[in-house]
Amino acid sequence: MFLTLALAGVFLPILPTTPFVLVAAACFARSSPKWHQWLLGNRSFGPMIRRWEEQRCVSRRVKAIALISMLGVGGFSVLHAVQKPALQIAGLALIAAGALVVLRIPTCPRITGRDSS
């Protein structure tokens, strides 16, 4: 379920992908070692999950991508695709809630040379 929400978050800017991937990895670590290993081996999510499991943090880069995509695509969608002001306010509130979730996740210290995911 959480992996499905994370996948939806890739395409829907209102949903933050990162927290759902981390929760999915935690669930798979306990329920399905095979799926957990698959997530760890994933080129996009594996490094982020390993850092979370080892250090309980995500990189600045991951946070920046999450925030820019939510604010950019989500903000554009809400302001240009939604006509009713009440729905615009609701959409912006959801984007703000997603941004707060991402901002509350601890940021990993920089790795020498670059801030990798």
LINGIBEL-V477617 format. One record per residue. N is the residue number from 1. PSI is psi in whole degrees, 0 to 359 (none if undefined). Layout:
n->(N N)
psi->(PSI PSI)
//
This chain:
n->(1 2 3 4 5 6 7 8 9 10 11 12 13 14 15 16 17 18 19 20 21 22 23 24 25 26 27 28 29 30 31 32 33 34 35 36 37 38 39 40 41 42 43 44 45 46 47 48 49 50 51 52 53 54 55 56 57 58 59 60 61 62 63 64 65 66 67 68 69 70 71 72 73 74 75 76 77 78 79 80 81 82 83 84 85 86 87 88 89 90 91 92 93 94 95 96 97 98 99 100 101 102 103 104 105 106 107 108 109 110 111 112 113 114 115 116 117)
psi->(314 326 324 317 321 318 319 324 336 325 337 111 347 332 127 130 316 308 324 324 318 320 320 317 319 319 316 329 329 330 328 94 327 312 325 314 324 316 318 329 352 130 324 316 338 308 321 318 317 316 320 314 325 321 354 49 165 158 162 322 313 316 316 315 315 312 316 318 319 311 317 296 316 314 316 315 313 318 334 338 342 130 325 128 323 320 327 315 317 316 316 325 320 320 317 319 316 319 321 321 313 317 333 343 130 144 132 149 151 143 141 125 318 165 88 165 none)
//
